[in-house]
Amino acid sequence: MKKTGYKKYRTIHLPKVIVDNLLLKLHIGLADFDYNIEIFFSIINEILTKSAIYNKQNEDYLFQFTPLDSRYLKVKYGNSYPNYIRFLVNQGIIWNDNYYQGKTTYYYLYNLDYYINNTNTLYNINKEITSPTYCFPDSITITTSNNKNIKKTDNQKNRIYNDWYSIKILINSKNTSYLTSSYEQDSMFINNAPKHIKKMGSHFRKTFKLRYEEAINFIERQYRTNIGLAKTDDDRNRTNRKYTSRLSSILAIKDGKVNKSLKFSKNSANNRIDTNLTFMASELRQFIIGYENMVYLDLKNSQPVMLNIILKDHYKDANADLKSEIDAYFKHTIEGKWYEHLQQLYGKTREECKDIWMCIAYSKNTSYLEIKKTFKKAYPGINAIIESYKKKKHGDFSVKLTQIESKIFIDGICRELVNQGIIPFTVHDAVIVPKKDKAKTLEIMRAVLEKYLGMAPVISED
């Protein structure tokens, strides 16, 4: 009797309203090329799941989006990728910003109400279609996946978008480039990484799990509260977007090893370790299995603190005024009171001052000039140093700070933790470790930070 090989599958989770819109347009015959429907699903999934990476710090936006470089798309989907992108854009399933020479194009999903309205419009135009059918190949199984315990509101605009499709796809030699390549590349990175990162990667894949049902119930309760407070369509769209992004991140973690959706890789630009945890909303950390026995330790005012390492290089040749500025800046940041200091300078709330710092540090030198005036007056020398790193590309300064952060946390703190038998989860400028290892972890963090800064800054605990 001939033995059959073990079959591997990848499951993609997508909102039902988007998939229904796509399937209806394919049923009508709007695609003018010989397509593989898996690629449509994969592109939509990529925009949906990666959007959290670029917007974790600011959830007040309307759409899921992600940059997709043409070279990346060609490698992943082959030479025919423009046909898929063109169809999705032209048929209003996704949209993109204008093409800028030398820059990556950003692709967006619409808000979910749009897909419902667009689908209804198509039905009105094509009245002969009452229940469109789509014949899937045997390699694809699509089922509805929703939480039966949550009641939907009667108002369609305020409904909870918990109707999703689970799309199970058989992995073969033709689709592995876009279904499993990222996971396999991560595996290669982990296997070839330094010893401490290899252990962290294996530990993450083996142990990182969520209390799935509790996390789902939490975001749906949160949704109902927020949608009840929404006063405008934009408010409702933001609420729907927030819910969809969080649900997508939860689904990526559930059975993530089997579905090849667990992420553990090194960002080539800033050397950070990117994982599902670093992409996940902080409110969902409480649902990590075993979190009640863990402690979250992070560097307070992390990015402002990292700037001190750059300022050290300027200190030795600085005049008296600049040295005075650097000394004052060092004191405020090392004591973890930088944003409180900005509050005194600007007379704004702490949250507003965080946004002001983002403008000072990460925007173009020619942007937000009025906001920057106060900082420039208080710290003219430091302001000049910051601007010097942003002359060519304003993003260079941010990359420089995150590279310093990665060197300290990944190559310094995490290496020593693993050497001491403590394997952490990381969130860039923070580590999550067992409570029993808290004292030793703090000791290591302070020692490494003091080595780089000359004094240990404030480490906060959650």
KOLDRENPA-699458 format. One record per residue (C-alpha): x, y, z; residue in three letters. Coordinates in steps of 0.25 Angstrom, whole numbers, plus 5000, padded with zeros to 4 digits. Layout:
N
XYZAla
...
! end
This chain:
462
500050005000Met
500650134996Lys
500850235007Lys
500350375006Thr
501150495010Gly
500750585022Tyr
499950705017Lys
500250835022Lys
499250955022Tyr
499251105025Arg
498051165030Thr
497751315027Ile
496751395035His
496051505027Leu
494751595030Pro
493551525023Lys
493151665017Val
494451685010Ile
494451535004Val
493051545000Asp
493251664992Asn
494451604985Leu
493751474982Leu
492551554976Leu
493451634967Lys
494151504963Leu
492751434961His
492351554952Ile
493551534943Gly
494351664946Leu
495651594946Ala
496251594932Asp
497451494934Phe
497651354939Asp
497751374954Tyr
498051294966Asn
497051334977Ile
498051294988Glu
498951414984Ile
497751514986Phe
497551455000Phe
499051465003Ser
499151614998Ile
497951655006Ile
498451575018Asn
499751645017Glu
499151785018Ile
498251745029Leu
499351675038Thr
500451775036Lys
499751895038Ser
499951885053Ala
501451895051Ile
501352035046Tyr
500252085055Asn
500452025068Lys
500852155075Gln
499652235069Asn
498352155068Glu
497552285064Asp
497552255049Tyr
496452215039Leu
497052105031Phe
497951985031Gln
499152005022Phe
500551955019Thr
501651985010Pro
501951884999Leu
503151904991Asp
503051854976Ser
504351774977Arg
503751704990Tyr
502451674983Leu
503151614971Lys
503951524979Val
502751474987Lys
501651464976Tyr
502451454963Gly
502451544951Asn
500951544950Ser
500751614963Tyr
500451754956Pro
499151684950Asn
498651654965Tyr
499051784970Ile
498351854958Arg
497051774960Phe
496951794975Leu
497251944973Val
496351964961Asn
495151884967Gln
495251964979Gly
495651854989Ile
496951924993Ile
497452064990Trp
498852124989Asn
499552254991Asp
500152324979Asn
501452264973Tyr
502652344977Tyr
503952314970Gln
504952234979Gly
503852214990Lys
503052094994Thr
501552104991Thr
500652095002Tyr
499452005001Tyr
498152025009Tyr
496851945012Leu
495552025013Tyr
494752035025Asn
493751915026Leu
492551985024Asp
493052025010Tyr
493051875006Tyr
491651855011Ile
491151975003Asn
491951934991Asn
491451794991Thr
489951834992Asn
490151934981Thr
490751824972Leu
489551734976Tyr
488551844972Asn
489251864958Ile
489351714956Asn
487951674960Lys
488051534954Glu
489051494965Ile
488351454978Thr
489451364984Ser
490751364976Pro
491551234976Thr
492951214975Tyr
493651084972Cys
494851074981Phe
495950964977Pro
496050844986Asp
497350914992Ser
496451024999Ile
495451015010Thr
494751135014Ile
493851135026Thr
493151245035Thr
493851275048Ser
493151365058Asn
492851375073Asn
491451325076Lys
491451375090Asn
491451525086Ile
490151585082Lys
490251685070Lys
489551815071Thr
488251845062Asp
488851965056Asn
489751915044Gln
490752025045Lys
490951995059Asn
491051845057Arg
492251765063Ile
493051715051Tyr
493351575057Asn
492951505045Asp
494151455039Trp
494551345029Tyr
495651245032Ser
496251205019Ile
497051075020Lys
498051065008Ile
498850935005Leu
500350975004Ile
501050924991Asn
502250964984Ser
501551074976Lys
500951154988Asn
502051134998Thr
502751264994Ser
501551344999Tyr
500951255009Leu
502151205018Thr
503351285012Ser
503351385024Ser
503251275034Tyr
504351195028Glu
505251315027Gln
505051345041Asp
505451205044Ser
506751225036Met
507051345044Phe
506751285057Ile
507651165054Asn
508851245049Asn
508651355060Ala
509651375072Pro
509351275083Lys
508551365092His
507651405080Ile
507451265076Lys
506951225090Lys
506051345090Met
505451305077Gly
505251165080Ser
504651205094His
503751295087Phe
503151205077Arg
503051095087Lys
502351165099Thr
501751295094Phe
500251275094Lys
498951355098Leu
497751325106Arg
496951335093Tyr
495551335097Glu
495851445108Glu
496551525098Ala
495451525088Ile
494351555099Asn
495251675104Phe
495351735090Ile
493851715087Glu
493451775100Arg
494451895097Gln
493751905083Tyr
492351915089Arg
492852025098Thr
493552105088Asn
492452095077Ile
491452145087Gly
492252265089Leu
492552295075Ala
491852415069Lys
492352425055Thr
492552325044Asp
494052345046Asp
493952315060Asp
493252185056Arg
494252155045Asn
495352165055Arg
494652075065Thr
494451975054Asn
495851985050Arg
496451965064Lys
495551845066Tyr
495951785053Thr
497451805055Ser
497451745069Arg
496551625065Leu
497551605054Ser
498751605063Ser
498051505073Ile
497751415061Leu
499151415056Ala
499651365070Ile
498551255072Lys
499151135066Asp
500251225060Gly
501351115059Lys
500351025051Val
499851135042Asn
501251195040Lys
500851325046Ser
501751345058Leu
502751455055Lys
504151455061Phe
505151535052Ser
506251645052Lys
505851775046Asn
507051805036Ser
506851955037Ala
506951975052Asn
507351835057Asn
506151815066Arg
505551685069Ile
504151685063Asp
503051585068Thr
501551565069Asn
501751625083Leu
502451755079Thr
501351775069Phe
500251745079Met
499451855086Ala
499951865100Ser
498551845106Glu
498651705101Leu
499851665108Arg
499051625120Gln
498551505113Phe
499851445110Ile
499851305116Ile
500551315130Gly
500651465130Tyr
500151465144Glu
501451405148Asn
502351495139Met
502751645141Val
502951745130Tyr
504151835132Leu
504351955123Asp
505352075122Leu
504552195125Lys
504652305114Asn
505452205106Ser
505652285093Gln
506052415100Pro
507052335109Val
507652275096Met
508052415091Leu
508952425103Asn
509952335096Ile
509952415084Ile
510152545093Leu
511352475100Lys
512152485087Asp
511852635086His
512152665100Tyr
513652655100Lys
513852765090Asp
512552845094Ala
512652985099Asn
512153025113Ala
510753055109Asp
510552925101Leu
511152845113Lys
510152915122Ser
509052875113Glu
509452725112Ile
509652715127Asp
508252775129Ala
507652675118Tyr
508452555124Phe
507852585138Lys
506352595133His
506452475125Thr
507252385134Ile
506252415145Glu
505152375136Gly
504452515137Lys
504752565123Trp
503252585119Tyr
502952645132Glu
504052745129His
503452775115Leu
502152795122Gln
502852915130Gln
503352965117Leu
502052955109Tyr
500952965119Gly
500352845113Lys
499852705118Thr
500852585118Arg
500252515106Glu
500252645098Glu
501752665102Cys
502052525097Lys
501452565083Asp
502252695084Ile
503552605086Trp
503152525074Met
503052655066Cys
504452705071Ile
505152575069Ala
504552505057Tyr
503952605048Ser
504652685037Lys
505452795041Asn
504552895033Thr
503252835040Ser
502552875053Tyr
503453005054Leu
502553075063Glu
502452955073Ile
503952935072Lys
504253085076Lys
504053065091Thr
505052945091Phe
506053015082Lys
506053135092Lys
506353045104Ala
507252945097Tyr
507853015085Pro
509152935084Gly
508452795086Ile
507352845076Asn
508452865066Ala
509052725068Ile
507752665066Ile
507552745053Glu
508952705048Ser
508552555048Tyr
507252585040Lys
507852675029Lys
507852565018Lys
506752485023Lys
505852515035His
505652375038Gly
507152355040Asp
507152405054Phe
506052305058Ser
506752195052Val
508052235060Lys
507352235073Leu
506652095071Thr
508052045067Gln
508652085080Ile
507452035087Glu
507551895080Ser
509051895083Lys
508751915098Ile
507551825100Phe
507751715090Ile
509251705089Asp
509551745104Gly
508351725113Ile
507751605106Cys
509051535104Arg
509451545119Glu
508051495123Leu
508151375114Val
509551345119Asn
508951345133Gln
507851245129Gly
506751355128Ile
506051355114Ile
505251475112Pro
504151525103Phe
504551655098Thr
503751785094Val
504851865088His
505251955101Asp
504651855111Ala
504751705115Val
503751615121Ile
504251505130Val
503751415141Pro
503551485154Lys
504451395161Lys
505551455152Asp
505151605155Lys
506351635164Ala
507451575155Lys
506851635143Thr
506851775149Leu
508251755153Glu
508651725139Ile
507851835133Met
508451935142Arg
509851885140Ala
509751885125Val
509152025124Leu
510152085134Glu
511252025125Lys
510652105113Tyr
510152235120Leu
511052245133Gly
509852235142Met
508652145142Ala
507352215138Pro
505952185143Val
505352055140Ile
503852045142Ser
503051915145Glu
501751865141Asp
! end
